[in-house]
Amino acid sequence: MRLTQQLFITAAALLVGVSAWAAPLVIHGVKVQETAVVGGATLQLNGAGTRYKGPFKVYVGDLYTSKKVSSLEELVAAPGPKRLSMTMLREVEAGPFGKLLTRGVEDNVPKSEVSKLVPGLIRMGEIFTVNKVLIPGDVITIDWIPGTGMVVTAKGTVQGEPFTSPDFYKAMMSIWLGSSPADYMLKDAMLGTK
């Protein structure tokens, strides 16, 4: 194969989020793994991208699933465990970050259903309040493990008991993948739709 063909294949593979020649995908210095092990199952990278707030890069988000998904509904319906991971690119106060998550749920869930989610949202807010500050390199993972529920890990530590409600998990995932996501470009990148 000629060098120009190899370069074209490499560039095309990187544009669609696939690493060429098994080279790791690196986004803003964050190495995005091709697989993740959650609940004993090996998941494949569904897609990854960057969360921007205005001109600022906030975190790299990546989504891992047992099979390719291209919508929130497909994610929720997909069998087995799932993972959404965020690796911070800048320092962020955890309390306000937690409040933004609550707002993201409110933007994507019908008002009649939000009241059922309040206890879970309060717990999520407490998780971020306890962690105070997230610094570049800190990782937050949100795992769905069938039979266990949604497990939140921040800075390598599991944060309290699992959230057992599938509806709460769907509401949380709607922050990134719902009809009014926090960042449309990140949604498209994690779902691999662009």
Disulfide bonds with the S-S distance in Angstrom:
none
